[in-house]
Amino acid sequence: MTYRKLGKTGFEISEISLGAWQLGGKWGSAFDHSNAERILDAAIGQGVNFIDTADVYSDGESEAAVGRAVRAYPGRIYVATKCGRRLNPHRNESYTPRALRSFVEDSLRNMRMEALDLVQLHCPPWEVYYRPEIFGLFDRLKEEGKILNMGVSVEKVEEALKAIQYPNVATVQIIFNMFRHRPAELFFQEARKKGVGIIARVPLASGLLTGTYSKHTHFHPGDHRHDNRQGEQFDKGETFSGVDYDTGLKAVEALKKLFAGKESLAAQALRWVLMFDAVSTVIPGASRPEQVALNLAAGMLSPLTEAEMQGVQAVYERYIREPVHQLW
């Protein structure tokens, strides 16, 4: 495992880590604590030392599972969680220092920790980025010893650029993958200048970039890949990175041809993300232990060649740029 510095936190974390959105089961299914334990054991046992969760993942069950795993392991495991999405309605007016403080304290209880390594605002509404009192709360929580660092998880590049104007923002979590290139333009440069760590999320475009889906693949109700294609539940950019499913399948076929004879497309997609030095870590998820090993294998691959990088760019230009690039 290779480790990279996570911005201002100073943490040296695994370049391929674990995202815990679907930890303990597939999207839309009941949380399976036994399965979650096996996934976490597999990740930590193979060198993963950074796990990203959130209070809304399975209504706190993901946090609880992560907390148990960290307490059971003798080494240093860094945990990031998120807060804000429990607000209902989820709008600017609902964001108050009091509400966010209560969420942080709930996360501490869920994970049975004295301090949280990293707490991230969880894709808040645009207006929240213009409210210094919200960001100032996390300075007070740090002074109280309840958190060590704060960050943000964002939908749009513009939100990321605004967030890093606050000196206490140590990290930004952003969608970055073969179908979402825009962060590598201005944002990566600005984040580097300010020493901000970048956590690349949704690296496989909700599974599209595994290359295993087809027009016959069935997604069950309760799975955001079934329910959120037009943004019915949350920002549609979270689902297949905002790419129309049929268009995504065409782009995937082009990528398969580009990487014919190589490791799985999923591994190449993760390796592509790691080609960008500004990225601190990439956080693919896993719904079973075997997926952890497949994800981590990407770190052992040779770097993509210049021709392969250009090939990925060509696929993006042909299929993805026009409908996606300027939206996020």
Rosetta silent file (secondary structure, phi, psi, omega in degrees, C-alpha in Angstrom):
SEQUENCE: MTYRKLGKTGFEISEISLGAWQLGGKWGSAFDHSNAERILDAAIGQGVNFIDTADVYSDGESEAAVGRAVRAYPGRIYVATKCGRRLNPHRNESYTPRALRSFVEDSLRNMRMEALDLVQLHCPPWEVYYRPEIFGLFDRLKEEGKILNMGVSVEKVEEALKAIQYPNVATVQIIFNMFRHRPAELFFQEARKKGVGIIARVPLASGLLTGTYSKHTHFHPGDHRHDNRQGEQFDKGETFSGVDYDTGLKAVEALKKLFAGKESLAAQALRWVLMFDAVSTVIPGASRPEQVALNLAAGMLSPLTEAEMQGVQAVYERYIREPVHQLW
SCORE:     score description
SCORE:     0.000 S_00000001
   1 L     0.000  135.773  174.554    0.000    0.000    0.000 S_00000001
   2 L   -99.676  144.331 -177.094    1.188    3.494   -0.849 S_00000001
   3 E  -119.193  145.242 -179.656    0.335    6.354    1.485 S_00000001
   4 E  -129.506  155.166  179.918   -0.227   10.017    0.691 S_00000001
   5 E   -77.650  133.036  179.326   -0.541   13.106    2.876 S_00000001
   6 L   -93.450   72.450  173.569   -4.107   14.273    3.519 S_00000001
   7 H    51.775 -140.509 -175.692   -3.589   18.007    3.223 S_00000001
   8 H   -65.935  -15.187  179.712   -3.471   20.134    6.361 S_00000001
   9 H   -64.871  -29.915 -175.346   -4.407   17.193    8.558 S_00000001
  10 L    79.254   -3.392 -179.798   -0.888   15.854    8.246 S_00000001
  11 L   -68.603  138.280  171.199   -2.306   12.314    8.213 S_00000001
  12 E   -98.235  109.341 -171.318   -0.474    9.812    6.011 S_00000001
  13 E  -120.908  157.200  179.636   -3.320    7.758    4.589 S_00000001
  14 E   -60.301  133.159 -176.999   -3.737    4.873    2.163 S_00000001
  15 L   -67.968  -26.079  168.392   -4.053    6.134   -1.398 S_00000001
  16 E  -114.291  116.200 -176.118   -6.888    3.639   -1.905 S_00000001
  17 L  -117.197 -156.513 -175.333   -9.156    3.724    1.119 S_00000001
  18 E  -128.917  123.888  170.967  -12.717    2.628    1.888 S_00000001
  19 E   -92.818  133.862 -169.450  -15.958    4.466    1.355 S_00000001
  20 L  -107.903   25.303  179.577  -18.676    3.179    3.676 S_00000001
  21 L   -61.931  -52.343 -179.068  -21.874    4.287    1.939 S_00000001
  22 L  -100.630   21.571  177.167  -22.938    0.725    1.057 S_00000001
  23 L   -57.342  131.448  178.107  -20.923   -0.903    3.847 S_00000001
  24 L    86.432   13.954  176.501  -22.821   -3.907    5.175 S_00000001
  25 L   151.158  170.807  177.503  -24.928   -4.527    2.093 S_00000001
  26 L   -76.480  159.350  176.747  -26.013   -3.287   -1.294 S_00000001
  27 L   -55.425  132.022  177.377  -27.783    0.027   -1.688 S_00000001
  28 L    90.487   -5.607 -179.701  -31.382   -0.337   -0.631 S_00000001
  29 L  -103.385  166.778  178.779  -30.863   -3.473    1.438 S_00000001
  30 L   -67.789  150.031 -178.904  -30.852   -3.931    5.214 S_00000001
  31 L   -72.826  130.977 -178.895  -27.577   -3.312    7.016 S_00000001
  32 L  -112.740  102.501 -175.829  -25.646   -6.514    7.689 S_00000001
  33 H   -65.860  -33.002  178.355  -23.232   -5.994   10.589 S_00000001
  34 H   -65.898  -43.972  177.580  -21.505   -9.319   10.033 S_00000001
  35 H   -64.719  -41.328  178.271  -20.803   -8.454    6.414 S_00000001
  36 H   -59.389  -42.007  179.311  -19.650   -4.980    7.421 S_00000001
  37 H   -61.972  -41.060  179.529  -17.205   -6.489    9.890 S_00000001
  38 H   -66.328  -40.150  178.615  -15.747   -8.746    7.195 S_00000001
  39 H   -63.738  -46.853 -179.154  -15.379   -5.834    4.768 S_00000001
  40 H   -64.388  -41.659  177.482  -13.661   -3.661    7.362 S_00000001
  41 H   -61.091  -42.098  179.943  -11.352   -6.492    8.429 S_00000001
  42 H   -62.906  -42.626 -178.481  -10.411   -7.112    4.805 S_00000001
  43 H   -67.487  -52.621 -177.218   -9.628   -3.442    4.215 S_00000001
  44 H   -63.640  -38.822 -179.773   -7.652   -2.832    7.401 S_00000001
  45 H   -64.803  -20.752 -179.803   -5.832   -6.145    7.053 S_00000001
  46 L  -105.895   16.692  171.273   -4.559   -5.090    3.624 S_00000001
  47 L   102.611   -0.764  176.717   -3.240   -1.712    4.699 S_00000001
  48 L   -70.804  127.273  179.227   -6.222    0.622    4.464 S_00000001
  49 L  -126.179   18.761  178.149   -5.946    3.164    7.279 S_00000001
  50 E  -141.217  125.561 -178.866   -8.635    5.666    6.229 S_00000001
  51 E  -127.981  131.751 -179.228  -12.379    5.011    6.245 S_00000001
  52 E  -111.544  122.685  179.947  -15.027    7.490    5.155 S_00000001
  53 L  -131.663 -166.864  177.862  -18.549    7.197    6.529 S_00000001
  54 L  -162.433  155.065 -177.776  -21.487    9.471    7.383 S_00000001
  55 L   -67.178  -23.639 -178.859  -24.211    9.714    9.988 S_00000001
  56 L   -88.105   -7.725  179.137  -26.928    9.108    7.378 S_00000001
  57 H   -70.972  111.548 -177.621  -25.434    5.875    6.050 S_00000001
  58 H    52.288   37.902  174.515  -27.924    3.264    7.227 S_00000001
  59 H    52.769   48.000  175.691  -29.060    5.711    9.922 S_00000001
  60 H    91.190  -10.749 -178.269  -25.850    5.549   11.940 S_00000001
  61 H   -67.379  -35.752  177.765  -25.247    1.815   11.514 S_00000001
  62 H   -63.716  -45.092  177.195  -22.253    2.415    9.241 S_00000001
  63 H   -58.458  -44.362 -178.403  -20.660    4.706   11.832 S_00000001
  64 H   -61.197  -42.832  179.883  -21.248    2.123   14.562 S_00000001
  65 H   -65.280  -42.751  178.593  -19.609   -0.632   12.503 S_00000001
  66 H   -62.398  -43.640  179.481  -16.627    1.560   11.669 S_00000001
  67 H   -58.808  -43.053  178.516  -16.230    2.520   15.319 S_00000001
  68 H   -61.891  -42.909 -178.315  -16.138   -1.116   16.412 S_00000001
  69 H   -64.585  -41.911 -178.695  -13.518   -1.968   13.808 S_00000001
  70 H   -66.804  -40.385  179.846  -11.277    0.942   14.765 S_00000001
  71 H   -67.211  -30.338 -177.000  -11.476    0.131   18.468 S_00000001
  72 H   -80.039  -16.523 -174.079  -10.600   -3.510   17.803 S_00000001
  73 L   -98.524  132.772 -176.028   -7.524   -2.695   15.734 S_00000001
  74 L   -75.085  -21.513 -178.696   -4.272   -1.829   17.526 S_00000001
  75 L   -83.696  178.653 -178.771   -2.897    0.406   14.756 S_00000001
  76 L   -86.880  115.717  175.523   -3.892    3.962   13.821 S_00000001
  77 L  -116.151  124.884 -179.952   -6.975    4.065   11.627 S_00000001
  78 E   -90.745  136.659 -177.688   -8.237    7.472   10.556 S_00000001
  79 E  -122.880  130.415  172.875  -11.994    7.971   10.325 S_00000001
  80 E  -113.001  135.835  172.049  -13.874   10.641    8.436 S_00000001
  81 E  -128.995 -178.033 -175.689  -17.585   11.171    8.881 S_00000001
  82 E  -139.313  158.106  178.730  -20.079   13.745    7.655 S_00000001
  83 E  -144.439  154.528  175.820  -22.942   15.784    9.021 S_00000001
  84 L   123.260  -31.552 -175.681  -25.826   17.857    7.735 S_00000001
  85 L   -74.791  -10.211  176.081  -27.859   15.498    5.581 S_00000001
  86 L   -76.359  -12.913  179.423  -30.056   14.521    8.520 S_00000001
  87 L   -64.862  133.066 -178.638  -31.604   17.978    8.406 S_00000001
  88 L  -139.214  110.669    6.360  -35.190   17.832    7.201 S_00000001
  89 L   -75.434  151.008  179.401  -35.896   19.811    5.182 S_00000001
  90 L   -86.187   87.579  179.898  -32.330   19.880    3.890 S_00000001
  91 L  -144.464  169.175 -174.503  -32.040   23.568    3.104 S_00000001
  92 H   -53.114  -43.813 -175.350  -29.934   26.538    4.088 S_00000001
  93 H   -64.176  -23.352 -179.234  -32.261   27.695    6.852 S_00000001
  94 H   -77.386  -19.392 -178.484  -31.981   24.329    8.605 S_00000001
  95 L   -78.054  111.675  175.349  -28.226   24.688    9.005 S_00000001
  96 L  -133.921  152.158  176.536  -27.499   26.085   12.457 S_00000001
  97 H   -56.429  -36.536 -178.871  -24.449   25.684   14.707 S_00000001
  98 H   -64.273  -44.539 -179.130  -26.679   24.057   17.317 S_00000001
  99 H   -65.271  -43.970 -178.322  -27.989   21.403   14.922 S_00000001
 100 H   -67.354  -37.020  176.501  -24.554   20.589   13.529 S_00000001
 101 H   -60.731  -41.638 -179.517  -23.061   20.357   17.006 S_00000001
 102 H   -64.713  -35.460  178.496  -25.712   17.823   17.952 S_00000001
 103 H   -66.767  -42.062  178.295  -24.873   15.747   14.868 S_00000001
 104 H   -61.286  -43.452 -179.768  -21.170   15.725   15.727 S_00000001
 105 H   -66.662  -34.319  174.939  -21.970   14.626   19.275 S_00000001
 106 H   -64.462  -41.442  179.074  -24.248   11.884   17.904 S_00000001
 107 H   -63.897  -39.262  176.023  -21.415   10.634   15.691 S_00000001
 108 H   -59.412  -41.321  178.599  -19.086   10.530   18.686 S_00000001
 109 H   -69.858  -41.952 -179.838  -21.630    8.368   20.487 S_00000001
 110 H   -57.773  -42.273 -175.278  -22.259    6.165   17.457 S_00000001
 111 H   -95.928   -4.914 -179.580  -18.558    5.407   17.077 S_00000001
 112 L    54.138   52.153  179.384  -17.756    5.588   20.793 S_00000001
 113 L  -119.603  153.273  177.220  -14.849    7.923   20.165 S_00000001
 114 L   -83.635  -30.190  179.299  -13.523   10.831   22.177 S_00000001
 115 L  -147.922  145.535  178.883  -12.610   12.846   19.080 S_00000001
 116 E   -96.326  130.901 -178.049  -13.378   12.587   15.380 S_00000001
 117 L   -62.345  -41.192 -177.276  -10.388   12.716   13.038 S_00000001
 118 E  -152.007  125.582  174.623  -12.303   14.522   10.306 S_00000001
 119 E  -117.332  129.715 -176.253  -15.856   15.859   10.146 S_00000001
 120 E  -118.132  135.583  168.246  -17.168   17.030    6.794 S_00000001
 121 E   -62.822  133.412 -168.969  -20.188   19.107    5.910 S_00000001
 122 E   -98.377   85.094  177.701  -22.224   16.698    3.797 S_00000001
 123 L    49.113   59.248 -179.004  -23.002   18.412    0.492 S_00000001
 124 L   -71.019  162.769  174.628  -24.737   21.420    2.046 S_00000001
 125 L   -58.428  155.373 -175.452  -26.857   23.854    0.017 S_00000001
 126 H   -53.690  -40.339 -174.533  -24.935   26.510   -1.877 S_00000001
 127 H   -63.720  -26.176 -177.449  -25.871   29.315    0.514 S_00000001
 128 H   -62.719  -29.420 -179.413  -24.165   27.584    3.460 S_00000001
 129 H   -67.823  -11.097  179.166  -20.759   28.252    1.911 S_00000001
 130 H  -105.044   18.631 -177.100  -21.388   31.961    2.494 S_00000001
 131 L  -120.538   93.482 -176.959  -22.044   31.602    6.231 S_00000001
 132 H   -57.416  -27.679 -177.279  -18.863   31.988    8.300 S_00000001
 133 H   -67.765  -26.842  177.161  -20.686   31.082   11.513 S_00000001
 134 H   -70.314  -45.840  179.661  -21.210   27.543   10.213 S_00000001
 135 H   -70.144  -33.147  179.136  -17.529   27.055    9.483 S_00000001
 136 H   -64.781  -29.108  177.834  -16.589   28.796   12.723 S_00000001
 137 H   -54.278  -39.141 -174.820  -18.474   26.175   14.728 S_00000001
 138 H   -72.466  -23.813  170.690  -15.856   23.600   13.793 S_00000001
 139 H   -65.268  -41.791  179.612  -13.085   25.749   15.211 S_00000001
 140 H   -67.166  -40.419  177.782  -14.898   25.683   18.542 S_00000001
 141 H   -63.179  -34.043  177.042  -15.439   21.916   18.316 S_00000001
 142 H   -68.884  -42.784  177.741  -11.720   21.541   17.686 S_00000001
 143 H   -61.293  -33.274  179.402  -10.882   23.712   20.699 S_00000001
 144 L   -79.638   -5.333  179.425  -13.187   21.497   22.781 S_00000001
 145 L    80.014   14.529 -178.723  -11.311   18.390   21.631 S_00000001
 146 L   -88.149  -24.714  176.121  -14.318   16.864   19.878 S_00000001
 147 E  -136.485  158.383  175.346  -12.835   16.963   16.395 S_00000001
 148 L  -102.287  -32.283 -177.320   -9.327   17.168   14.970 S_00000001
 149 L  -151.352  158.044  172.897  -10.138   18.538   11.508 S_00000001
 150 E  -123.545  154.978  175.641  -13.003   19.735    9.346 S_00000001
 151 E  -151.125 -173.103  177.573  -13.683   19.365    5.671 S_00000001
 152 E  -136.034  147.226  167.931  -16.490   19.495    3.146 S_00000001
 153 E  -109.305  127.155 -170.477  -18.047   17.042    0.741 S_00000001
 154 L  -122.263  161.741  171.411  -19.272   18.922   -2.304 S_00000001
 155 L   -95.150  -41.162 -169.797  -21.321   18.445   -5.441 S_00000001
 156 L  -118.139  151.102  176.512  -19.839   21.213   -7.571 S_00000001
 157 H   -58.336  -40.232 -178.782  -16.389   22.605   -8.302 S_00000001
 158 H   -60.989  -36.138  177.441  -17.653   26.098   -7.490 S_00000001
 159 H   -66.878  -40.327  178.794  -18.604   24.921   -3.993 S_00000001
 160 H   -62.926  -43.541  179.898  -15.162   23.417   -3.511 S_00000001
 161 H   -64.253  -37.843  177.273  -13.463   26.646   -4.565 S_00000001
 162 H   -69.327  -42.323 -176.310  -15.596   28.657   -2.156 S_00000001
 163 H   -60.657  -40.317 -175.389  -15.068   26.210    0.719 S_00000001
 164 L   -75.917    1.080  170.378  -11.274   26.358    0.597 S_00000001
 165 L   -73.762  -18.706  176.983  -11.408   30.106    1.191 S_00000001
 166 L   -85.595  123.063 -174.766  -12.042   29.176    4.838 S_00000001
 167 L   -60.343  -25.917 -176.842   -8.658   28.513    6.501 S_00000001
 168 L   -85.832    0.249  176.337   -9.994   25.684    8.681 S_00000001
 169 E   -80.401  109.414 -175.637  -11.124   23.568    5.706 S_00000001
 170 E   -91.865  -25.075 -176.195   -8.475   20.863    5.615 S_00000001
 171 E  -143.513  154.792  170.740  -10.038   18.565    3.024 S_00000001
 172 E  -130.633  129.355  175.039  -12.506   18.518    0.170 S_00000001
 173 E  -102.782  125.933 -172.330  -14.318   15.377   -0.929 S_00000001
 174 E  -145.260  148.394  176.475  -15.404   15.608   -4.543 S_00000001
 175 E   -71.017  124.458  179.387  -16.615   13.324   -7.332 S_00000001
 176 L  -148.489  120.432 -178.878  -13.680   12.636   -9.636 S_00000001
 177 E  -164.033 -176.027 -178.869  -13.499    9.813  -12.140 S_00000001
 178 L   -60.372  -18.544  178.089  -13.192    8.987  -15.847 S_00000001
 179 L  -103.140    3.595 -176.315  -16.645   10.537  -16.315 S_00000001
 180 E  -143.582   87.866 -172.195  -15.998   13.645  -14.206 S_00000001
 181 L   -94.411  -20.019 -168.096  -12.842   15.531  -15.252 S_00000001
 182 H   -57.211  -35.570  179.841  -13.552   19.127  -14.331 S_00000001
 183 H   -56.278  -27.200 -177.156  -12.053   19.089  -10.788 S_00000001
 184 H   -74.308   -5.953  179.438   -8.600   18.503  -12.319 S_00000001
 185 L   -81.160 -104.710 -175.842   -8.715   21.891  -13.998 S_00000001
 186 H   -72.934  -41.095 -171.203   -8.733   24.917  -11.670 S_00000001
 187 H   -61.330  -45.768 -178.770   -9.748   23.281   -8.396 S_00000001
 188 H   -58.522  -39.555  178.862   -6.819   20.890   -8.047 S_00000001
 189 H   -63.112  -46.395 -177.718   -4.410   23.779   -8.569 S_00000001
 190 H   -68.047  -38.600  178.081   -6.080   25.968   -5.963 S_00000001
 191 H   -63.135  -40.848  179.113   -6.339   23.147   -3.443 S_00000001
 192 H   -62.151  -41.665  179.362   -2.639   22.432   -3.821 S_00000001
 193 H   -59.391  -36.485 -175.270   -1.798   26.095   -3.183 S_00000001
 194 H   -96.282    3.544  178.660   -3.758   26.040    0.065 S_00000001
 195 L    68.790   30.490 -178.207   -2.558   22.624    1.239 S_00000001
 196 L   -90.425  131.209  176.336   -6.041   21.133    1.067 S_00000001
 197 E   -76.552  145.468 -179.010   -6.361   17.347    0.881 S_00000001
 198 E  -116.826  123.316  176.665   -8.549   15.889   -1.858 S_00000001
 199 E  -106.478  112.828 -177.314  -10.700   12.816   -1.271 S_00000001
 200 E   -86.969  116.445 -178.206  -11.921   11.432   -4.606 S_00000001
 201 E  -110.769  168.225 -177.276  -15.354    9.896   -4.240 S_00000001
 202 L    50.420   46.034 -173.800  -17.680    7.963   -6.577 S_00000001
 203 L   -69.065  -18.367  179.952  -14.585    6.825   -8.509 S_00000001
 204 L  -108.967   17.087  176.357  -16.469    4.085  -10.345 S_00000001
 205 H    51.650   53.035  179.487  -19.495    6.227  -11.255 S_00000001
 206 H    58.565   29.098  177.446  -21.905    4.161   -9.119 S_00000001
 207 H    98.836  -15.146  179.936  -20.534    0.980  -10.656 S_00000001
 208 H   -56.112  -40.431 -175.638  -20.787    1.981  -14.324 S_00000001
 209 H   -80.443    7.171  168.010  -16.997    2.039  -14.597 S_00000001
 210 H   -75.520  -21.854 -178.189  -16.719   -1.545  -13.428 S_00000001
 211 L    77.335   12.146 -176.526  -17.719   -2.473  -16.965 S_00000001
 212 L  -104.236   -2.434 -178.576  -20.103   -5.127  -15.667 S_00000001
 213 L   -92.732  158.141  175.658  -23.422   -3.364  -16.289 S_00000001
 214 L  -144.892  179.272  178.424  -25.597   -3.604  -19.376 S_00000001
 215 L   -68.346  -10.492  179.262  -28.984   -2.345  -20.547 S_00000001
 216 L   -98.003   -3.607  179.304  -30.410   -5.492  -18.944 S_00000001
 217 L   -65.357  133.558 -177.922  -28.975   -4.818  -15.475 S_00000001
 218 L  -108.688  129.280  175.694  -31.763   -4.462  -12.932 S_00000001
 219 L  -111.221  132.051 -174.560  -31.559   -2.099   -9.962 S_00000001
 220 L   -79.360  150.804  171.041  -34.059   -2.601   -7.158 S_00000001
 221 L   -54.222  140.065 -173.967  -36.286    0.118   -5.689 S_00000001
 222 L    99.532  -20.161  174.875  -34.460    1.688   -2.762 S_00000001
 223 L   -89.707  127.695 -176.093  -31.212    1.674   -4.739 S_00000001
 224 H   -62.821  -20.757  177.447  -30.370    5.211   -5.849 S_00000001
 225 H   -71.101  -14.942  173.669  -29.347    3.806   -9.254 S_00000001
 226 H   -98.673  -40.462 -167.539  -33.040    2.990   -9.683 S_00000001
 227 H   -96.363  -15.140 -168.283  -34.639    5.870   -7.794 S_00000001
 228 L  -124.132   22.696 -174.820  -32.416    8.909   -8.393 S_00000001
 229 L   -64.165  -26.998  177.864  -31.503    9.027  -12.063 S_00000001
 230 L  -110.462   17.435  179.028  -33.188   12.407  -12.488 S_00000001
 231 L    78.901   29.435 -178.447  -32.342   13.716   -9.030 S_00000001
 232 L   -65.729  -28.358 -176.132  -35.584   12.618   -7.390 S_00000001
 233 L  -111.136  -37.260  178.711  -33.913   12.106   -3.994 S_00000001
 234 L  -158.928 -175.964 -175.743  -30.687   14.160   -4.111 S_00000001
 235 L   -50.535  127.056 -176.195  -28.318   15.678   -6.651 S_00000001
 236 H   -67.727  -14.507  176.449  -28.422   13.464   -9.737 S_00000001
 237 H   -66.107  -15.956  176.639  -24.664   13.865  -10.072 S_00000001
 238 H   -75.138  -20.835 -175.345  -24.340   11.311   -7.271 S_00000001
 239 L  -106.207  114.147 -176.493  -25.895    8.645   -9.511 S_00000001
 240 H    56.384   27.747 -179.544  -23.682    7.445  -12.380 S_00000001
 241 H    57.907   23.383  178.844  -21.855   10.781  -11.937 S_00000001
 242 H    84.092    3.538 -178.379  -24.790   12.463  -13.650 S_00000001
 243 L   -85.024  133.524  172.658  -24.229   10.558  -16.891 S_00000001
 244 L   -54.709  134.211 -171.629  -27.270    9.258  -18.762 S_00000001
 245 H   -57.654  -47.916 -177.998  -27.212    5.488  -18.265 S_00000001
 246 H   -65.162  -38.983  176.715  -27.351    4.522  -21.944 S_00000001
 247 H   -64.330  -40.198  178.384  -24.702    7.095  -22.819 S_00000001
 248 H   -60.493  -40.079  178.845  -22.565    5.777  -19.998 S_00000001
 249 H   -63.158  -39.270  177.618  -22.784    2.248  -21.381 S_00000001
 250 H   -64.152  -42.167  178.910  -21.550    3.466  -24.773 S_00000001
 251 H   -65.600  -38.356  178.955  -18.627    5.258  -23.131 S_00000001
 252 H   -63.113  -40.815  179.020  -17.791    2.167  -21.094 S_00000001
 253 H   -62.126  -38.109  177.515  -17.631    0.048  -24.248 S_00000001
 254 H   -66.121  -38.256  178.508  -15.151    2.533  -25.717 S_00000001
 255 H   -68.245  -37.448  177.092  -13.059    2.374  -22.541 S_00000001
 256 H   -60.160  -40.144  177.648  -13.087   -1.429  -22.622 S_00000001
 257 H   -65.529  -39.212  179.533  -11.595   -1.319  -26.107 S_00000001
 258 H   -61.843  -38.741 -176.612   -8.959    1.144  -24.934 S_00000001
 259 L  -106.934   26.051 -179.853   -7.907   -1.180  -22.099 S_00000001
 260 L   -57.521  133.929  179.082   -8.465   -4.482  -23.918 S_00000001
 261 L    85.051   -1.218 -179.894   -6.256   -7.234  -22.520 S_00000001
 262 L  -101.825 -175.935  175.454   -5.566   -5.342  -19.279 S_00000001
 263 L   -57.487  173.088 -178.511   -6.868   -5.669  -15.755 S_00000001
 264 L   -53.072  153.806  177.929  -10.562   -5.005  -15.147 S_00000001
 265 H   -60.182  -36.593  178.848  -11.929   -1.645  -16.184 S_00000001
 266 H   -57.576  -45.000  179.773  -12.653   -0.914  -12.504 S_00000001
 267 H   -63.862  -41.297  178.604   -8.960   -1.282  -11.663 S_00000001
 268 H   -65.390  -36.570  179.631   -7.962    0.954  -14.571 S_00000001
 269 H   -65.458  -40.752  177.347  -10.533    3.543  -13.492 S_00000001
 270 H   -68.166  -40.552  179.211   -9.100    3.664   -9.978 S_00000001
 271 H   -63.370  -34.815  177.547   -5.540    3.798  -11.332 S_00000001
 272 H   -60.382  -44.301  178.933   -6.588    6.723  -13.534 S_00000001
 273 H   -59.625  -41.339 -177.287   -7.671    8.693  -10.461 S_00000001
 274 H   -71.573  -10.021  176.029   -4.314    7.992   -8.784 S_00000001
 275 L   -68.191  -14.321 -176.965   -2.478    9.467  -11.774 S_00000001
 276 L   -99.562  112.415 -174.950   -3.327   12.895  -10.334 S_00000001
 277 L   -62.781  -24.163 -179.293   -0.872   13.873   -7.598 S_00000001
 278 L   -67.319  -23.000 -179.346   -3.334   16.347   -6.105 S_00000001
 279 E   -74.385  126.257  177.093   -5.550   13.439   -5.013 S_00000001
 280 E   -81.690  -41.765 -179.906   -4.815   12.333   -1.447 S_00000001
 281 E  -159.089  155.256  173.508   -6.959    9.207   -1.555 S_00000001
 282 E  -116.524  139.713 -170.374   -9.702    7.539   -3.566 S_00000001
 283 L  -122.779   70.384  173.244  -12.549    5.906   -1.654 S_00000001
 284 L   -64.915  151.431  176.801  -14.319    3.139   -3.588 S_00000001
 285 E   -90.822  179.773  176.703  -17.016    1.320   -1.671 S_00000001
 286 L  -155.630  136.250  176.131  -17.522   -2.379   -1.166 S_00000001
 287 L  -108.641    0.117  173.236  -20.588   -4.500   -0.480 S_00000001
 288 L  -155.593  156.347 -175.163  -18.573   -7.686    0.104 S_00000001
 289 H   -58.554  -34.541 -177.623  -14.978   -8.437    1.210 S_00000001
 290 H   -61.762  -30.320  179.796  -13.877   -9.660   -2.210 S_00000001
 291 H   -68.079  -29.054  177.899  -14.493   -6.219   -3.660 S_00000001
 292 H   -60.808  -48.747 -179.636  -11.960   -4.742   -1.252 S_00000001
 293 H   -61.543  -40.179  179.186   -9.161   -6.876   -2.693 S_00000001
 294 H   -63.757  -41.517  178.720  -10.217   -5.999   -6.243 S_00000001
 295 H   -64.229  -45.809 -175.569  -10.161   -2.288   -5.422 S_00000001
 296 H   -68.714  -24.850  178.667   -6.785   -2.416   -3.723 S_00000001
 297 H   -61.141  -24.428  179.981   -5.243   -4.304   -6.642 S_00000001
 298 H   -61.607  -30.185  179.928   -5.471   -1.091   -8.653 S_00000001
 299 H   -68.680  -16.048 -179.376   -2.667    0.360   -6.554 S_00000001
 300 H   -92.518   -8.174 -178.550   -0.332   -2.345   -7.848 S_00000001
 301 L   -72.406  154.052  172.920   -0.912   -1.541  -11.518 S_00000001
 302 L   -67.076  151.586  176.371    1.629    0.279  -13.655 S_00000001
 303 L   -57.597  149.955  175.516    0.814    3.933  -14.309 S_00000001
 304 L   -63.881  145.578  177.742   -1.360    4.563  -17.338 S_00000001
 305 L   -76.574  166.393  177.485    0.588    5.430  -20.450 S_00000001
 306 H   -61.135  -38.850  179.223    0.313    8.788  -22.145 S_00000001
 307 H   -64.494  -38.487  178.619   -1.644    7.122  -24.950 S_00000001
 308 H   -68.445  -40.889  177.205   -4.077    5.624  -22.429 S_00000001
 309 H   -61.697  -42.166  178.391   -4.550    8.954  -20.674 S_00000001
 310 H   -67.357  -34.074  178.063   -5.242   10.588  -24.020 S_00000001
 311 H   -65.498  -41.369  176.196   -7.614    7.756  -24.884 S_00000001
 312 H   -61.696  -42.470  179.281   -9.622    8.319  -21.714 S_00000001
 313 H   -62.097  -39.661 -179.189   -9.762   12.024  -22.547 S_00000001
 314 H   -65.090  -40.340  176.973  -10.994   11.248  -26.057 S_00000001
 315 H   -63.087  -43.282  178.532  -13.821    9.084  -24.692 S_00000001
 316 H   -59.435  -46.589 -178.104  -14.747   11.880  -22.295 S_00000001
 317 H   -63.184  -36.940 -175.971  -14.790   14.447  -25.090 S_00000001
 318 H   -74.806  -42.610 -169.892  -16.945   12.241  -27.315 S_00000001
 319 H  -109.481  -30.224 -164.051  -19.563   11.054  -24.830 S_00000001
 320 H  -110.532  -40.046 -169.530  -19.437   12.953  -21.556 S_00000001
 321 H   -53.113  -53.017 -172.651  -18.204   16.544  -21.780 S_00000001
 322 H   -58.789  -48.359 -177.385  -21.206   18.214  -23.391 S_00000001
 323 H   -81.742  -12.986 -169.656  -23.930   16.901  -21.058 S_00000001
 324 H  -120.824  -39.720 -162.812  -21.870   16.827  -17.844 S_00000001
 325 L   -52.844  -50.715 -174.217  -18.794   19.050  -17.724 S_00000001
 326 L   -82.778   -7.782 -178.082  -20.273   22.432  -16.818 S_00000001
 327 L   -78.374  -30.788 -177.215  -22.980   21.107  -14.495 S_00000001
 328 L  -126.889    0.000    0.000  -20.671   20.016  -11.707 S_00000001
